[in-house]
Amino acid sequence: MPHIQLPDLPGIRALMTYRPETSKPLNELAEVLLRSPSTLTRGERELIGAFVSSRNECHYCCSIHGAAAAQQLAGGEQLVDDVKRSLDEAAVSEKMRALLGIAAKVQRGGKNVETEDIEKARQAGATDLEIHDTVLIAAAFCMFNRYVDGLATFAPEDPDFYRARGALLAENGYVALSRHYGVTEGAD
């Protein structure tokens, strides 16, 4: 049960419906980080968000962004599950493994990222912009996860809910999709 009176919607959707004036900048940030032109694919960026959310044990965010990543990555759900279970054994590129390693360090605390982590990513082919965006995605997801769980929002257990929602996110994005659900300024 949520800690405050919220609309009867799951996860961050309830929070963004409750306070639509804050949903606009949050959704715009998600849109830029996860969908704007980048040398990292949309699926890779969603995977970073799902990975950080799994490490933060945020069921809603991990599930929704894992589903969005699975919609956009060749390895689908299996790849997302493998990354969450064991990054070292997952079938991702060395660049992605290094970036996810940086994201894991950010999840524990920004000062955990060390020069060696950055150099490892660069040696694997990551650009400074990709490193920057990985850190910002990881930091933003820590905030989103704490927002969702800090107010004890409802998180459905049914994986099909997340598959359907992830497909909509992958197709329509954050700002556009929020209008479909009746939230004036955005929601995931």
C-alpha positions as CSV (number, residue, x, y, z in Angstrom):
1,M,0.0,0.0,0.0
2,P,1.4,3.4,-1.0
3,H,2.6,5.7,1.8
4,I,0.4,8.5,0.5
5,Q,-2.9,8.6,-1.3
6,L,-2.1,8.0,-5.0
7,P,-4.2,7.3,-8.1
8,D,-4.8,3.6,-8.7
9,L,-2.0,3.2,-11.2
10,P,1.2,1.1,-11.0
11,G,4.7,2.4,-10.3
12,I,5.9,5.8,-11.4
13,R,2.6,6.3,-13.4
14,A,0.8,6.9,-10.1
15,L,3.4,9.4,-9.0
16,M,3.4,11.3,-12.2
17,T,-0.3,11.4,-12.3
18,Y,-0.3,12.6,-8.7
19,R,2.1,15.4,-9.5
20,P,2.0,16.1,-13.2
21,E,4.1,19.3,-13.0
22,T,7.1,17.2,-11.9
23,S,6.4,14.5,-14.5
24,K,7.2,16.8,-17.4
25,P,10.9,17.4,-16.6
26,L,11.4,13.8,-15.4
27,N,9.9,12.4,-18.6
28,E,11.9,14.8,-20.8
29,L,15.1,13.7,-19.0
30,A,14.2,10.0,-19.6
31,E,13.4,10.8,-23.3
32,V,16.8,12.5,-23.8
33,L,18.8,9.8,-22.0
34,L,17.0,6.8,-23.4
35,R,15.7,7.7,-26.8
36,S,17.6,10.7,-28.3
37,P,20.2,10.1,-31.0
38,S,23.3,8.3,-29.5
39,T,26.0,5.9,-30.4
40,L,24.5,3.6,-27.7
41,T,21.3,2.0,-28.9
42,R,18.0,2.6,-27.2
43,G,18.1,-1.0,-26.1
44,E,21.5,-0.6,-24.6
45,R,20.4,2.5,-22.7
46,E,17.3,0.8,-21.4
47,L,19.5,-2.1,-20.4
48,I,21.6,0.2,-18.2
49,G,18.4,1.5,-16.5
50,A,17.1,-2.1,-16.0
51,F,20.5,-3.2,-14.6
52,V,20.7,-0.4,-12.1
53,S,17.1,-0.9,-11.1
54,S,17.7,-4.6,-10.5
55,R,20.7,-3.7,-8.3
56,N,18.5,-1.3,-6.4
57,E,15.9,-4.0,-6.1
58,C,13.2,-1.8,-7.7
59,H,10.8,-4.4,-9.1
60,Y,8.7,-1.9,-11.1
61,C,11.6,-0.1,-12.8
62,C,13.6,-3.2,-13.4
63,S,10.7,-5.0,-15.0
64,I,9.4,-2.2,-17.2
65,H,12.8,-1.1,-18.4
66,G,14.0,-4.7,-18.8
67,A,11.0,-5.3,-21.0
68,A,11.7,-2.2,-23.0
69,A,15.3,-3.3,-23.4
70,A,14.2,-6.8,-24.4
71,Q,12.0,-5.3,-27.1
72,Q,15.0,-3.5,-28.7
73,L,17.9,-6.0,-28.2
74,A,18.6,-9.0,-30.3
75,G,19.0,-11.2,-27.2
76,G,15.6,-10.3,-25.9
77,E,14.5,-11.2,-22.4
78,Q,17.2,-13.9,-22.1
79,L,20.0,-11.3,-22.5
80,V,18.3,-8.9,-20.0
81,D,18.0,-11.7,-17.5
82,D,21.6,-12.8,-18.1
83,V,22.9,-9.3,-17.5
84,K,21.0,-9.0,-14.3
85,R,22.1,-12.4,-13.1
86,S,25.8,-12.3,-14.0
87,L,27.3,-9.4,-15.9
88,D,30.6,-11.3,-16.3
89,E,28.8,-14.2,-18.1
90,A,26.3,-12.2,-20.2
91,A,26.6,-12.1,-24.0
92,V,27.3,-8.4,-24.3
93,S,30.2,-6.6,-25.9
94,E,33.2,-5.7,-23.9
95,K,32.3,-2.0,-24.3
96,M,28.8,-2.7,-22.9
97,R,30.2,-4.8,-20.1
98,A,32.6,-2.0,-19.1
99,L,29.8,0.6,-19.2
100,L,27.5,-1.6,-17.1
101,G,30.4,-2.0,-14.7
102,I,30.6,1.8,-14.4
103,A,26.8,1.9,-13.9
104,A,27.1,-0.7,-11.1
105,K,29.7,1.6,-9.4
106,V,27.5,4.6,-9.8
107,Q,24.6,2.6,-8.2
108,R,26.7,2.1,-5.1
109,G,27.8,5.7,-5.1
110,G,29.4,8.0,-7.6
111,K,32.7,8.1,-5.8
112,N,33.1,4.4,-6.4
113,V,33.8,5.1,-10.1
114,E,37.6,5.0,-10.5
115,T,40.0,6.1,-13.2
116,E,40.6,2.4,-14.0
117,D,36.9,1.9,-14.7
118,I,36.9,4.8,-17.2
119,E,40.1,3.5,-18.9
120,K,38.7,0.0,-19.2
121,A,35.6,1.4,-20.9
122,R,37.7,3.6,-23.3
123,Q,40.0,0.6,-24.1
124,A,36.8,-1.3,-25.0
125,G,35.8,1.5,-27.4
126,A,33.5,3.7,-25.3
127,T,33.5,7.4,-26.1
128,D,33.5,10.1,-23.4
129,L,29.9,10.9,-24.4
130,E,28.9,7.2,-23.8
131,I,30.7,7.2,-20.5
132,H,29.0,10.5,-19.5
133,D,25.5,9.2,-20.5
134,T,26.1,5.9,-18.7
135,V,26.9,7.7,-15.5
136,L,23.9,10.0,-15.9
137,I,21.5,7.1,-16.8
138,A,22.7,5.2,-13.7
139,A,22.3,8.2,-11.5
140,A,18.9,9.1,-12.9
141,F,17.7,5.5,-12.4
142,C,18.8,5.6,-8.8
143,M,16.6,8.6,-8.3
144,F,13.7,7.1,-10.2
145,N,14.0,3.8,-8.2
146,R,14.0,5.7,-4.9
147,Y,11.0,7.8,-6.0
148,V,9.0,4.7,-6.9
149,D,10.0,2.6,-3.9
150,G,10.2,5.5,-1.4
151,L,6.5,6.1,-1.8
152,A,5.7,2.3,-1.9
153,T,4.0,2.4,-5.2
154,F,2.2,-0.7,-6.5
155,A,4.2,-3.0,-8.8
156,P,2.3,-5.7,-10.6
157,E,3.8,-9.2,-10.6
158,D,2.5,-10.3,-14.0
159,P,5.4,-10.3,-16.5
160,D,2.9,-9.8,-19.4
161,F,2.0,-6.3,-17.9
162,Y,5.6,-5.3,-18.3
163,R,6.0,-6.9,-21.7
164,A,3.0,-4.9,-23.0
165,R,4.2,-1.7,-21.4
166,G,7.8,-2.2,-22.5
167,A,6.6,-2.6,-26.1
168,L,4.7,0.7,-25.9
169,L,7.7,2.5,-24.4
170,A,10.0,1.1,-27.1
171,E,7.6,2.2,-29.8
172,N,6.4,5.6,-28.5
173,G,8.8,6.8,-25.9
174,Y,8.3,8.6,-22.6
175,V,6.7,11.9,-23.4
176,A,4.4,10.7,-26.2
177,L,3.3,7.5,-24.4
178,S,2.3,9.4,-21.3
179,R,-0.4,11.2,-23.2
180,H,-1.9,7.9,-24.2
181,Y,-2.5,7.1,-20.5
182,G,-4.1,10.4,-19.7
183,V,-1.2,12.0,-17.9
184,T,-0.9,15.6,-19.1
185,E,2.8,15.9,-19.0
186,G,4.3,12.4,-19.1
187,A,4.7,9.1,-17.3
188,D,6.3,5.8,-17.7
